[in-house]
């Protein structure tokens, strides 16, 4: 079905707001919390550990909260 009065050259409105990288953000301009989070992010990037899958994250949360885990990992 055609949409009347729509500019064909107009970019679509995305439901997700795009992130802007702030080039002015440095260790000197960050808050103490921001510096600590960046330090942790760099340590994670430098490690060789693969990222956890969604299922692995759910299992880890259950384990840390004392939840029940079935034997087959589900």
C-alpha positions as CSV (number, residue, x, y, z in Angstrom):
1,X,0.0,0.0,0.0
2,X,1.5,3.4,-1.0
3,X,2.0,6.1,1.5
4,X,0.8,9.5,0.1
5,X,2.7,12.7,0.7
6,X,6.0,10.9,1.6
7,X,9.3,12.3,0.3
8,X,11.1,9.4,-1.3
9,X,14.5,10.9,-0.5
10,X,13.7,11.3,3.2
11,X,15.6,8.9,5.5
12,X,13.4,6.6,7.5
13,X,12.9,7.4,11.2
14,X,14.7,4.7,13.2
15,X,13.1,3.5,16.4
16,X,16.5,3.3,18.1
17,X,18.5,6.5,18.8
18,X,21.9,6.2,17.3
19,X,24.9,6.6,19.6
20,X,27.3,9.5,19.1
21,X,30.9,9.0,19.9
22,X,32.2,11.9,21.9
23,X,35.7,12.6,20.6
24,X,36.3,15.1,23.3
25,X,35.9,12.5,26.1
26,X,39.3,11.8,27.6
27,X,40.6,10.5,30.9
28,X,41.0,14.1,32.0
29,X,37.4,15.1,31.1
30,X,35.7,11.9,32.5
31,X,34.2,11.6,35.9
32,X,35.9,9.3,38.4
33,X,33.2,6.7,37.7
34,X,33.7,7.0,34.0
35,X,37.5,6.5,34.4
36,X,36.9,3.4,36.5
37,X,34.4,2.0,34.0
38,X,36.8,2.7,31.1
39,X,39.6,0.9,33.0
40,X,37.3,-2.1,33.5
41,X,36.3,-2.1,29.8
42,X,39.9,-2.0,28.7
43,X,40.7,-5.0,31.0
44,X,37.8,-6.9,29.5
45,X,38.9,-6.1,25.9
46,X,42.5,-7.2,26.7
47,X,41.4,-10.5,28.1
48,X,41.1,-13.5,25.9
49,X,37.8,-14.7,27.4
50,X,34.9,-14.9,25.0
51,X,31.7,-13.0,25.6
52,X,29.0,-14.9,27.4
53,X,25.9,-15.9,25.5
54,X,22.5,-14.9,26.8
55,X,21.9,-18.4,28.2
56,X,25.2,-18.4,30.0
57,X,24.4,-15.0,31.5
58,X,21.1,-16.4,32.8
59,X,22.8,-19.4,34.3
60,X,25.4,-17.2,36.0
61,X,22.7,-14.9,37.4
62,X,20.8,-17.9,38.8
63,X,24.0,-19.3,40.3
64,X,24.9,-16.1,42.0
65,X,21.4,-15.5,43.3
66,X,21.3,-19.1,44.7
67,X,18.7,-20.2,42.1
68,X,18.0,-23.7,41.1
69,X,19.9,-25.0,38.0
70,X,18.8,-28.2,36.3
71,X,21.4,-30.8,35.6
72,X,21.2,-30.4,31.8
73,X,22.0,-26.7,32.0
74,X,18.5,-25.4,31.2
